[in-house]
């Protein structure tokens, strides 16, 4: 009798690599720093976009960015308490920000 090995389906919480992302940054004393945001529930999240057009649509054309891989962005964000990565969020206008991601 032969035994077949079946791969398990990934759990929804399993991390799936997002590839290279366009990550919004801001200037700091040591150069540029990835911008972190808050989720609707107040948790910290790192944010990456799959294209510069999506980043500009959410944050404006003047938003500086760098290209980072998903693991590199997680490695930068986790030590400062941002254990969630949000890809291609649609940020809300200033008026209704409390219901969407907020810049930290």
N, C-alpha and C positions, 0 to 999 in steps of 0.2 A: 504494500500500500504506500503510495507516495503522499507526502505532506506538502501542501501548497502554502507558501508564505504570502500573506496579504499585507500590503502596506496599510497602516491605519490612516483614516482621514484626518487631516490636521484639525485641531481644535480652533474655534474662532479666535481665541486669545493668543494663539501661536504667532510669533513674529514672522512675517514674510518680507524678505528684502525688497525694498522699493527701488533699488538701483541708484544712479546718480540723481541728486536733487538740486534744485535751485533754492538755496537757504538764505532768507533775509538776515542781514547783519546790520550792526550799528558800530560807530566808531567808539573806541574806548582807549584808556591809557596805554594798553599794550598792543594796540592795533584794532582789528575788527573782532567783534563778538557776535555769535549767533543770537538773534532776537528770540526771546521766549514769550509765550502767550499764556493766557488762562482759559480753561475750558468753561462752559456754562456753570459747572459745579464748583469752580474755583481752583481746580488742580492745574499744575503747571504742565505745559506741553511744548515740545520742540515742533517747529513747523518747517515743512519742505514742500516745494512745488515741482511738478513734472515738466514745466516749461516756463520760460521767462514771461510769456504772455499771461499765464495764469497768476504768476506772482504779481505782475503789474496790475492786473484786473482787481486783485484783492488789496494790494498795498500801495498802488500808485507807481507811475513810471520812474519816479526819482528814488525808489527804494534800492539801496545797494544790495548785492547778493554775491554769494560764492557757491561753487559747485562742491558738494560733499556727498559721499556715499551714505546710505542709510546707517550702516554700522558706525561710521565716523561721527555722524550727527548724534546718534544715541550715546556714544562714548563721551562726547562733549557735554551733553545735557544731563545725563544721569547723575553725575556728582553734585549738581546743584539742585537736585530734586525734581527734574522733569523726566519722568520715566515713561511718558506717553509721547508718541510721535504722530502728528496729524499731517496727512498728505493732502494737498490741494484743498485747504479749507476755503470757504467763502466767508470772508469777514464782513460783518454788518457795518452799516454807517454809524457814525458817532451817536445818533439819537437812540438806537436800540441796542447798543453794545452789550447791555447786561444779559441779553439772551444768546449771545454768540461769543466767539473767542475774543479775549481782551489782551491787548499788549501789556507786558509787564515792564 
